[in-house]
Amino acid sequence: MAEPRIIKKYPNRRLYDTEQSCYITLTNVKELVMAGVEFQVVDSNSSDDITRTILLQIIMEEESQGKPLFSESALSNLIRFYGGTFQGVLGKYLEESLVAFSQQQQQLFSSSTNSNPMQNIAQLAQQNMKVWTDMQSSFFQQSADSAKDNKKK
């Protein structure tokens, strides 16, 4: 596996792409994400990995433009999970859900050459139901295990 592309963030808030040897913007970082390029953003002074912070900035910009992905209610619910018993479980559940959704989307587009698109959609719907059922079972089992562990403490 190749090393991730390194982007340095300087105190003046500028981002420097070390592979291209040029300054870039958050829009350019978003383009890297969209292209599936592996990268890491590091603070130029401390060498701390600040990739998550930059990704959150991109999400914040996207949410403030056009039609947001998250409603206020959804954001409030996410905030309520921080520091709670199920924080790790929810994070894993959301991550697996996004992966499953992406895989389903890819399958739908790759199978669009089939002569019966309704059959493709029905097949994907059945697969999707199984994936969601399995993920929810896993989520609830992890939640129950987490609750048991907390009672023992």
C-alpha positions in Angstrom: 0.0 0.0 0.0 1.3 3.4 -1.0 2.1 6.1 1.6 -0.6 8.7 2.0 -0.1 12.0 0.3 1.1 14.6 2.9 -0.5 18.0 3.2 1.0 20.4 5.7 -1.1 23.1 7.4 0.9 26.2 8.3 0.1 28.7 11.1 -1.2 31.1 8.5 -4.0 28.5 7.8 -2.6 27.7 4.4 -2.4 24.1 3.2 0.6 22.8 1.3 0.5 19.7 -0.8 4.0 18.2 -0.6 3.4 15.9 -3.6 2.5 18.8 -5.9 4.7 21.3 -4.2 2.0 24.0 -4.1 -0.5 25.6 -1.8 -4.0 24.2 -2.0 -7.5 25.1 -0.7 -10.1 23.1 1.2 -11.9 22.7 -2.2 -8.7 21.0 -3.5 -8.7 18.7 -0.4 -12.4 17.9 -1.1 -11.4 17.0 -4.7 -8.8 14.5 -3.3 -11.5 13.0 -1.1 -13.9 12.7 -4.0 -11.1 11.1 -6.1 -10.4 8.5 -3.4 -6.8 9.8 -2.8 -5.3 8.7 0.5 -3.9 11.7 2.3 -2.9 12.9 5.7 -2.9 16.5 6.9 -0.3 17.4 9.5 0.3 20.5 11.5 3.6 22.0 10.2 4.8 23.0 13.8 3.8 20.0 15.9 3.5 17.3 13.2 0.2 16.3 14.7 -2.3 14.5 12.4 -5.1 17.0 11.9 -6.8 15.2 9.0 -10.1 14.8 10.9 -10.2 18.5 11.7 -9.8 19.4 8.0 -12.4 16.9 7.0 -14.8 18.4 9.5 -14.1 21.8 8.1 -15.0 20.5 4.6 -18.2 19.1 6.0 -19.0 22.3 7.8 -18.6 24.3 4.5 -20.7 21.8 2.6 -23.4 21.9 5.3 -23.6 25.7 5.1 -24.1 25.7 1.3 -27.0 24.5 -0.6 -29.1 21.7 0.9 -27.5 20.2 4.0 -27.0 16.5 4.4 -27.8 16.6 8.2 -30.9 18.2 9.7 -30.6 20.1 13.0 -32.3 17.2 14.7 -29.8 14.7 13.3 -26.9 16.9 14.4 -28.4 17.3 17.9 -28.8 13.6 18.2 -25.1 13.0 17.1 -24.0 15.5 19.7 -25.9 13.7 22.4 -23.9 10.5 21.8 -20.6 12.1 22.5 -19.3 11.0 25.9 -22.1 8.5 26.3 -21.9 4.7 26.6 -22.7 4.1 23.0 -20.4 6.6 21.4 -18.0 4.0 20.0 -20.9 1.7 19.0 -22.7 4.4 17.1 -19.5 5.5 15.3 -18.9 2.0 14.1 -22.6 1.6 13.1 -22.6 4.8 11.1 -19.3 3.9 9.4 -20.6 0.4 8.4 -23.8 2.0 7.2 -22.0 4.4 4.9 -19.8 1.6 3.6 -22.8 -0.6 2.9 -24.6 2.4 1.2 -21.6 3.1 -1.0 -21.4 -0.6 -2.0 -25.0 -0.7 -2.8 -24.7 2.4 -4.9 -21.8 1.0 -6.8 -23.7 -2.2 -7.4 -26.6 -0.4 -8.8 -24.5 1.7 -11.2 -22.4 -1.3 -12.3 -25.4 -3.5 -12.9 -27.3 -0.9 -14.9 -26.2 -2.6 -18.1 -28.6 -5.5 -17.3 -31.6 -5.5 -19.5 -34.0 -5.5 -16.6 -33.3 -2.5 -14.3 -36.3 -3.2 -12.0 -34.8 -6.7 -11.3 -31.5 -5.0 -10.4 -33.3 -2.7 -8.0 -35.3 -5.5 -6.4 -32.1 -7.6 -6.0 -30.3 -4.7 -4.3 -33.3 -4.0 -2.1 -33.2 -7.6 -0.8 -29.4 -7.5 -0.3 -29.8 -4.1 1.4 -32.4 -5.5 3.8 -30.1 -8.3 4.8 -27.1 -6.0 5.3 -29.2 -3.6 7.5 -30.7 -6.4 9.5 -27.2 -7.9 10.1 -25.8 -4.4 11.1 -28.7 -3.7 13.4 -28.3 -7.1 15.1 -24.6 -6.4 15.6 -25.3 -2.9 16.8 -27.8 -4.1 19.4 -25.5 -6.9 20.5 -22.6 -4.5 21.0 -24.9 -2.1 22.8 -26.0 -4.9 25.2 -22.4 -6.0 25.8 -21.4 -2.4 26.4 -24.2 -1.9 28.9 -23.3 -5.2 30.7 -19.6 -4.0 30.9 -20.7 -0.7 32.4 -22.8 -2.4 35.1 -19.8 -4.5 36.1 -17.7 -1.3 36.8 
